[in-house]
């Protein structure tokens, strides 16, 4: 049976895969497992529950709240809050547990459940496995005064916005900057503009009117075309696109060119190195980071610690080694001085602040690295377990690597959930990358076909 928890909580189509019954059972199991792990020891447990604007978040919130309260956990409903906002508030309010209902950048019919433990950190794999194993088991139900109480505290989000603003230090540090924010009709539709305006920026918002049905719809970090048009139309200095739960962002410079997560990471890494805030002069990135990023960091004395794909693996490395900056090409950026998870609004504020303090344009700052063309070919219906051991596949990868030399890179990555192998090639031209990727995909298809 497939594992219920994925790389970022439990995801699925709401009311089909992710039902009210499943949400309730998960919440009860989480309360029991965390209680037995000692998280609630010596006090009455408190959980914070938040959601993005998806319509399905309303009935899923009701199920989660019911499950937690029935297990003896007091629940505080926060309403619509970004995922990083929930993580911050769990720590700030000294809560024992946080539950976020969001499918991040996925389309509206989907939803998800993410658990956050004390301190605002994601649960590790072992705890998630224990929660899954504990579902549907019989348990002693509390009664009377022992059942959980439910309250609402929507104003708590103001503390999160204040935290974002204070991370830049002096108020008004973005004065004179004209910025467009694409809020993806998601959880940042209020917090993003509020934080930028509090720092003195002139803010133009697009896709900031959630209806419950339009989250991520042709908007946000997965569809930045509207942001590119808006930046040019308004003559803005730059723009940022968030995803549905605002834990990631991508940027657009004044010319309408995209600035991806690798470039954002490069800008912040060099700024933090200059200020002495980049621990061990090291930034954490995944194996999917562009070779141009790796070359730029090496040229400027910044070491790159590469992990598997997924922000949880980036965070694991950061926590284990005390590193202060990490992220992914997709726009998940973690600044551990201020956050326990990726935070799109926080990232955008600090990139904007670097534009102001340096006097350079975003295009100038992003130009620190040259993105090499990157081509990805998915090869379905194959035995992915043999991708790293089949001799002919290994030989073909080695040969391609020799051909590309220092000017390119090859990566074979088995899918975590499907019988599929992803072939990624970087080269000096897109034509060259495509030619090598298609050739390798053919070898994988011939050798590993099921």
VENRA-V328038 format. One line per field, one symbol per residue. phi: phi as a letter, one per 30 degrees, with the letter a starting at -180 (. if undefined). psi: psi as a letter, one per 40 degrees, with the letter a starting at -180 (. if undefined). burial: 1 if it has 16 or more other C-alpha atoms within 10 Angstrom, else 0. A space follows every 10 residues. Layout:
phi->???
psi->???
burial->???
This chain:
phi->.ddddcdbic blddibdccd dddddddddd dddddddjdc eiaddbbcbb addeeddddd dddddddddd cjcdbcdcid bdedddedde ddchdcabbc cachdddedd aabccbceii cdddeddddd dddddiddad ddbhddddcb bbbddddddd dddedddcid didcejccbc ccchhbdcdc ddedddddcj ddcccbhbbd cjccdidhai ddbdeddedd dddciddabb cccecicbab bbddciddbd ddddddeddd dddddicceh hbccbcdddd eddddddddc icdcccbddk dddededddd cidcbalbed jdbccddbac adbddedded ddddddddic ddddddddbc ddebccbdcd ibdddcecbd dddddddddd ddddhdcaab bcbdddbbdb ccccbcadbd dddddddddd dddddddced
psi->hihdhaegah iihhecdgid dddddddddd ddddddeede heihihihhi iaeidedddd dddddddddd eehhhhheah iidddddddd ddefidiihh hifbeiiddi iihhhhaief iiiidddddd dddeieiiih hiibeeiiih ihgdeddddd dddddedebh ieeehehhih hheffaeedd ddddddddee ihhhiiffgh eeeehehfia eegedddddd dddefidiii hiadefeiii ihieeeiiha dddddddddd ddddeeehhf fhihiieeii ddddddddde fhihhhiihh dddddddddd eeiehiaide ehhhgedeie iihddddddd ddddddddei idddddedih hihhhhhhhi figddedeeh dddddddddd ddddbeeaih hhhiieeigi hhhhhiidid dddddddddd dddddddeh.
burial->0000100111 1111100111 0111111111 1111000011 0000111111 1111111001 1011111111 1111111111 1111111111 1100111111 1111111111 1111111111 1110000100 1101100000 0000001111 0000011001 1011100100 0011101111 1111111111 1111111111 1111111111 0101111111 1111101101 1100011111 1111111111 1111110111 1111111111 1110001100 1111111111 1111111000 0101111011 1111101100 0011111111 1111110011 1111111111 1111110000 1110110110 1111111111 0111011000 0011011001 1001000111 1111000011 1111111000 0111011111 1011101100
